[in-house]
Amino acid sequence: MLDDGNHTFLAAELMPIHRSRGLISPTDFNCMGYCVPATIGARLARPDLPVVGIVGDGAFRMTAMELATATAQELGLVVFVFNDGELAQIAQAQEIPYNRKTCTVLGPLDIAGVAQATGAKFMRIASDGDIDGVIPTRSVSCARPQPVLVDVNVDYSKRTRFTEGIVRRTSSASTSAPRRD
C-alpha cells in the first residue's frame, strides 16, 4: 500500500512486486492521507495476507490516528513512515523550477508518540545500518494482532529517477521553448 509522495516513486523504482495485485497505490498521485486507512481496509479484506503500508510524514499526519482502529480491531499490519521533515515531492517541484522551497517544511512529528497514543508497536530505522535489524525480523510482523509503526529516517538529496526525468524534461523544454515577451 502506498500513499502519495516521493516514497511512491522510490517504491516504484526499487521495490520488486512478485504477483498481481501485490501493490495498491493511488493512480492519480494526489491522494495524500490514503495509505493508513487503505492499509487497514486491505487487511480487513484479506486477513490471510500480510499488509504493509508506506507513507510519507506529511500524508501520515492526515490519517495517522486511524491506527487506533487497527489496534482496536487487532489487525496485524505494518506502516513505514518515510520521515524527512518536509513535503519532499512538493519541495522538489518548487526547488527545480524556482530554485527555492516555499511552504513545504514540516514541524517535528513524534512518531513514537503516535504509536503509543494508538496502541501500535514502534520501531525506528535511523540509518541504512538499521534496515537488516528491523525489516526481516519477526518484530515487524503482520501475524501479530497489533499494528507496527516504523519511523524511517529518509534522505531525498539523491533524486528519484522520476524527479531526474522531470528535471531533464523541464530543462530541455525551457531551452527549446520560444520566449514570449
C-alpha contacts under 8 A as a table, 3 or more apart, distances in Angstrom:
res1	aa1	res2	aa2	distance
1	M	23	L	5.89
1	M	24	I	4.80
1	M	25	S	5.81
1	M	35	C	6.13
1	M	38	A	7.16
1	M	39	T	6.07
1	M	51	V	7.51
1	M	52	V	6.10
1	M	53	G	4.48
1	M	54	I	6.21
2	L	7	H	7.95
2	L	8	T	6.18
2	L	23	L	7.75
2	L	24	I	6.39
2	L	25	S	4.86
2	L	26	P	7.29
2	L	34	Y	7.81
2	L	35	C	5.58
2	L	53	G	5.79
2	L	54	I	5.02
2	L	55	V	6.12
3	D	7	H	7.93
3	D	8	T	6.60
3	D	25	S	6.42
3	D	26	P	6.77
3	D	29	F	7.95
3	D	31	C	6.77
3	D	32	M	6.09
3	D	33	G	6.65
3	D	34	Y	5.56
3	D	35	C	4.74
3	D	53	G	7.96
3	D	54	I	6.55
3	D	55	V	5.15
3	D	56	G	7.25
3	D	59	A	7.16
4	D	7	H	7.53
4	D	8	T	6.00
4	D	26	P	7.13
4	D	29	F	5.26
4	D	30	N	5.93
4	D	31	C	5.71
4	D	32	M	5.23
4	D	33	G	7.79
4	D	34	Y	7.74
4	D	55	V	7.37
4	D	56	G	7.62
4	D	59	A	7.32
5	G	8	T	5.45
5	G	9	F	7.38
5	G	29	F	7.49
5	G	32	M	7.69
5	G	55	V	7.69
5	G	56	G	6.35
5	G	87	L	7.66
5	G	88	A	7.05
5	G	89	Q	5.46
6	N	9	F	5.41
6	N	10	L	6.43
6	N	56	G	7.65
6	N	88	A	6.25
6	N	89	Q	5.14
6	N	160	T	7.67
7	H	10	L	4.88
7	H	11	A	5.99
7	H	54	I	7.24
7	H	55	V	6.96
7	H	56	G	6.58
7	H	82	F	6.95
8	T	11	A	5.24
8	T	12	A	6.20
8	T	54	I	7.99
9	F	12	A	4.94
9	F	13	E	6.01
9	F	160	T	6.65
9	F	161	R	7.78
9	F	162	F	6.52
10	L	13	E	5.03
10	L	14	L	5.84
10	L	15	M	7.66
10	L	160	T	6.29
11	A	14	L	5.20
11	A	15	M	4.92
12	A	15	M	6.09
13	E	160	T	7.85
13	E	161	R	7.38
17	I	20	S	7.81
17	I	22	G	6.05
17	I	23	L	6.95
18	H	22	G	6.95
19	R	22	G	5.42
20	S	23	L	7.78
21	R	24	I	6.95
26	P	29	F	5.80
26	P	30	N	7.47
26	P	31	C	6.35
26	P	34	Y	7.65
28	D	31	C	7.27
31	C	34	Y	5.78
32	M	35	C	7.86
32	M	58	G	7.84
32	M	59	A	4.81
32	M	62	M	7.52
33	G	36	V	6.98
33	G	37	P	7.95
33	G	59	A	4.57
33	G	60	F	6.05
33	G	61	R	7.53
33	G	62	M	5.15
33	G	63	T	5.53
34	Y	37	P	6.15
34	Y	38	A	5.95
34	Y	59	A	7.69
34	Y	63	T	7.71
35	C	38	A	5.11
35	C	39	T	5.85
35	C	53	G	6.13
35	C	54	I	6.96
35	C	55	V	6.16
35	C	60	F	7.80
36	V	39	T	5.16
36	V	40	I	6.37
36	V	53	G	6.84
36	V	55	V	7.78
36	V	60	F	7.35
36	V	63	T	6.37
36	V	64	A	6.65
36	V	66	E	6.73
36	V	67	L	7.15
36	V	79	V	7.31
37	P	40	I	5.08
37	P	41	G	6.16
37	P	63	T	7.16
37	P	66	E	6.41
38	A	41	G	4.92
38	A	42	A	6.02
39	T	42	A	5.11
39	T	43	R	6.18
39	T	51	V	6.56
39	T	52	V	6.80
39	T	53	G	5.85
39	T	77	L	7.52
40	I	43	R	5.16
40	I	44	L	6.22
40	I	70	A	6.32
40	I	75	L	7.58
40	I	77	L	7.60
41	G	44	L	5.10
41	G	45	A	6.09
42	A	45	A	5.01
42	A	46	R	5.97
42	A	51	V	6.97
43	R	46	R	5.14
43	R	47	P	5.21
43	R	49	L	7.36
43	R	50	P	7.44
43	R	51	V	5.93
43	R	75	L	7.05
43	R	76	G	7.83
43	R	77	L	7.10
44	L	47	P	5.65
44	L	75	L	7.77
46	R	49	L	5.72
47	P	50	P	7.54
50	P	76	G	7.87
50	P	77	L	6.82
50	P	142	C	5.27
50	P	143	A	7.41
51	V	76	G	7.95
51	V	77	L	5.38
51	V	78	V	6.68
51	V	142	C	6.67
52	V	77	L	5.90
52	V	78	V	4.78
52	V	79	V	5.77
52	V	80	F	7.65
52	V	142	C	7.97
53	G	77	L	7.94
53	G	78	V	6.17
53	G	79	V	4.51
53	G	80	F	6.07
54	I	79	V	5.82
54	I	80	F	4.83
54	I	81	V	6.11
54	I	82	F	7.22
55	V	59	A	6.47
55	V	60	F	6.05
55	V	79	V	7.28
55	V	80	F	6.27
55	V	81	V	5.02
55	V	82	F	6.04
56	G	59	A	5.49
56	G	60	F	5.96
56	G	81	V	5.42
56	G	82	F	4.63
56	G	83	N	6.13
56	G	84	D	8.00
56	G	87	L	7.99
57	D	60	F	4.94
57	D	61	R	6.35
57	D	81	V	5.87
57	D	82	F	5.90
57	D	83	N	5.00
57	D	84	D	7.03
57	D	85	G	6.93
57	D	86	E	7.56
57	D	87	L	7.79
57	D	109	L	7.80
58	G	61	R	5.50
58	G	62	M	7.29
58	G	85	G	7.91
58	G	86	E	6.88
58	G	87	L	5.84
58	G	106	L	7.44
59	A	62	M	5.43
59	A	63	T	7.35
60	F	63	T	5.79
60	F	64	A	5.23
60	F	81	V	7.05
61	R	64	A	5.51
63	T	66	E	5.75
64	A	67	L	6.05
64	A	114	V	7.40
65	M	68	A	5.76
65	M	69	T	7.90
65	M	114	V	7.44
65	M	118	T	6.53
66	E	69	T	5.30
66	E	70	A	6.92
67	L	70	A	4.91
67	L	71	T	6.25
67	L	118	T	5.73
67	L	119	G	7.81
67	L	120	A	7.11
67	L	147	P	7.20
68	A	71	T	5.02
68	A	72	A	6.10
68	A	117	A	7.80
68	A	118	T	4.33
68	A	119	G	6.49
68	A	120	A	7.73
69	T	72	A	5.03
69	T	73	Q	6.07
70	A	73	Q	5.15
70	A	74	E	5.96
70	A	75	L	5.07
70	A	76	G	7.71
70	A	146	Q	7.30
70	A	147	P	6.31
71	T	74	E	4.92
71	T	75	L	6.18
71	T	118	T	6.84
71	T	119	G	5.90
71	T	120	A	6.49
71	T	145	P	7.76
71	T	146	Q	5.62
71	T	147	P	6.15
72	A	75	L	7.83
74	E	145	P	4.48
74	E	146	Q	5.30
74	E	147	P	7.54
75	L	142	C	7.83
75	L	144	R	7.60
75	L	145	P	5.14
75	L	146	Q	5.48
75	L	147	P	6.01
76	G	141	S	7.02
76	G	142	C	4.23
76	G	143	A	5.59
76	G	144	R	5.00
76	G	145	P	4.68
76	G	146	Q	4.78
76	G	147	P	4.89
76	G	148	V	7.40
77	L	141	S	7.15
77	L	142	C	4.64
77	L	143	A	7.89
77	L	146	Q	7.12
77	L	147	P	4.83
77	L	148	V	6.21
78	V	140	V	6.81
78	V	141	S	7.15
78	V	142	C	6.47
78	V	147	P	5.79
78	V	148	V	4.68
78	V	149	L	5.97
78	V	150	V	7.43
79	V	147	P	7.73
79	V	148	V	6.30
79	V	149	L	5.04
79	V	150	V	6.14
80	F	149	L	6.11
80	F	150	V	4.69
80	F	151	D	6.18
80	F	152	V	6.51
81	V	149	L	7.38
81	V	150	V	6.03
81	V	151	D	5.12
81	V	152	V	5.65
82	F	151	D	6.64
82	F	152	V	4.88
82	F	153	N	6.22
82	F	154	V	5.86
83	N	151	D	6.59
83	N	152	V	5.64
83	N	153	N	5.11
83	N	154	V	5.78
84	D	88	A	7.52
84	D	153	N	6.27
84	D	154	V	5.48
84	D	155	D	6.39
84	D	156	Y	7.70
85	G	105	V	6.19
85	G	106	L	5.17
85	G	107	G	6.74
85	G	108	P	6.64
85	G	109	L	7.95
86	E	91	A	7.36
86	E	104	T	5.36
86	E	105	V	4.25
86	E	106	L	4.87
87	L	90	I	5.56
87	L	91	A	5.91
87	L	104	T	5.03
87	L	105	V	6.48
87	L	106	L	7.20
88	A	91	A	4.83
88	A	92	Q	6.05
88	A	104	T	7.34
88	A	156	Y	7.38
89	Q	92	Q	5.31
89	Q	93	A	6.24
90	I	93	A	4.94
90	I	94	Q	6.25
90	I	104	T	6.79
91	A	94	Q	5.15
91	A	95	E	5.94
91	A	101	K	5.53
91	A	102	T	7.27
91	A	104	T	5.70
92	Q	95	E	4.87
92	Q	96	I	5.87
92	Q	101	K	7.68
92	Q	163	T	7.76
93	A	96	I	5.69
93	A	97	P	7.08
94	Q	97	P	6.12
94	Q	98	Y	5.75
94	Q	99	N	7.04
94	Q	100	R	6.27
94	Q	101	K	5.49
94	Q	102	T	7.14
95	E	98	Y	5.34
95	E	99	N	4.40
95	E	100	R	4.54
95	E	101	K	5.32
96	I	99	N	5.62
96	I	100	R	7.73
96	I	167	V	6.77
97	P	170	T	7.79
98	Y	101	K	7.83
101	K	104	T	6.71
102	T	105	V	7.80
110	D	113	G	5.14
110	D	114	V	6.49
111	I	114	V	4.93
111	I	115	A	6.25
111	I	149	L	7.95
111	I	151	D	6.45
112	A	115	A	5.05
112	A	116	Q	6.23
112	A	122	F	6.00
112	A	123	M	7.89
112	A	151	D	7.75
113	G	116	Q	5.01
113	G	117	A	6.02
114	V	117	A	5.02
114	V	118	T	6.10
115	A	118	T	5.29
115	A	119	G	5.85
115	A	120	A	4.66
115	A	121	K	6.20
115	A	122	F	5.81
115	A	148	V	7.93
115	A	149	L	6.28
116	Q	119	G	5.21
116	Q	120	A	6.23
116	Q	121	K	7.49
116	Q	122	F	7.72
117	A	120	A	7.85
119	G	146	Q	7.74
119	G	147	P	7.83
120	A	146	Q	6.15
120	A	147	P	4.95
120	A	148	V	5.33
120	A	149	L	6.26
121	K	146	Q	7.01
121	K	147	P	6.28
121	K	148	V	4.60
121	K	149	L	6.01
122	F	148	V	5.90
122	F	149	L	4.99
122	F	150	V	5.90
122	F	151	D	7.73
123	M	134	V	7.45
123	M	148	V	7.51
123	M	149	L	6.34
123	M	150	V	4.73
123	M	151	D	6.33
124	R	130	D	8.00
124	R	134	V	7.80
124	R	150	V	5.34
124	R	151	D	4.63
124	R	152	V	6.02
124	R	153	N	7.92
125	I	128	D	7.35
125	I	130	D	5.29
125	I	131	I	6.19
125	I	134	V	7.15
125	I	150	V	7.08
125	I	151	D	6.05
125	I	152	V	4.75
125	I	153	N	6.13
126	A	130	D	6.50
126	A	151	D	7.80
126	A	152	V	6.25
126	A	153	N	5.08
127	S	130	D	5.61
127	S	131	I	7.32
127	S	153	N	6.57
127	S	154	V	7.98
128	D	131	I	5.50
129	G	132	D	6.97
129	G	133	G	7.89
130	D	133	G	5.29
130	D	134	V	6.35
131	I	134	V	5.37
131	I	135	I	5.85
132	D	135	I	5.86
132	D	136	P	6.25
132	D	137	T	7.95
133	G	136	P	6.93
133	G	137	T	6.62
134	V	137	T	5.71
134	V	139	S	7.33
134	V	140	V	6.75
135	I	140	V	6.28
136	P	140	V	7.36
137	T	140	V	5.94
137	T	141	S	7.58
138	R	141	S	5.28
140	V	148	V	6.46
141	S	144	R	6.02
141	S	148	V	7.66
142	C	145	P	7.62
142	C	146	Q	7.96
142	C	147	P	7.53
144	R	147	P	7.64
155	D	158	K	7.40
156	Y	159	R	6.05
156	Y	160	T	7.92
159	R	162	F	7.92
159	R	163	T	5.88
159	R	164	E	6.21
160	T	163	T	5.24
160	T	164	E	6.23
161	R	164	E	4.97
161	R	165	G	6.06
162	F	165	G	5.14
162	F	166	I	6.36
163	T	166	I	5.00
163	T	167	V	6.20
164	E	167	V	5.05
164	E	168	R	6.26
165	G	168	R	5.13
165	G	169	R	6.05
166	I	169	R	5.05
166	I	170	T	5.83
167	V	170	T	5.14
167	V	171	S	5.94
168	R	171	S	5.15
168	R	172	S	6.08
169	R	172	S	5.23
169	R	173	A	5.90
170	T	173	A	5.10
170	T	174	S	6.02
171	S	174	S	5.31
171	S	175	T	6.33
172	S	175	T	5.28
172	S	176	S	6.12
173	A	176	S	5.26
173	A	177	A	5.75
174	S	177	A	5.40
